[in-house]
Amino acid sequence: MATTPNRNDVLFGRGHVINAHPGNQRYRSMVESDKPEFFRAKKRKDKRAIALHIINEINSLQPPGRFLLESPDNKKTGTTKSGEAEPVSAEAPDICQVHSSIQNKVWVLVDADKVVEKVMHRLREKPRVKSGGDNQRAEQHGDILKSFSPDTARLEGVAIGEK
């Protein structure tokens, strides 16, 4: 079923507008705070439980957060039982923080198994280290990742960050 995103929804996609969506920002924050526990978990069922915890937190927000994907049709209509097209109504007070380009698209709910898969993938991601010549450090997650500088990190004799 087609829907209009609210401020707590997590939108699957790419780009600045998607990244800046309030629900996506909250989701990334939740993931980052649970990453150390995820990396400490030894069993897949424990890792899955962490992902389900994040999903349940999103779903329990007011208004409830959902995981949405832009519809391939991208028409601002839904269908009735008779198959006739009908406009999709907006949840007025909840969309005030949603970018207009998001509101102008049609979004559909993502399958629950796909959501768990995506959340677990996000939890597995390690922080990105920007390339450059200065002494940039990786963000540390407990003792999972060690900080390093381009001067000390070497791979097969080539310093990271050198030109």
ABEGO torsion letter per residue (X at the ends): XBBBBBAABBBBEBEAAAAABAAAAAAAAAAAAAAAAAAABABAAAAAAAAAAAAAAAAABOBBBBBBBBBAAGBABBBBAAGBBBBBBBBAAAAAABBAAAAABBBBBBBAAAAAAAAAAAAABBBBBBBEABBBBBBBBEAABBBBBAAABBBGGBBBGBX
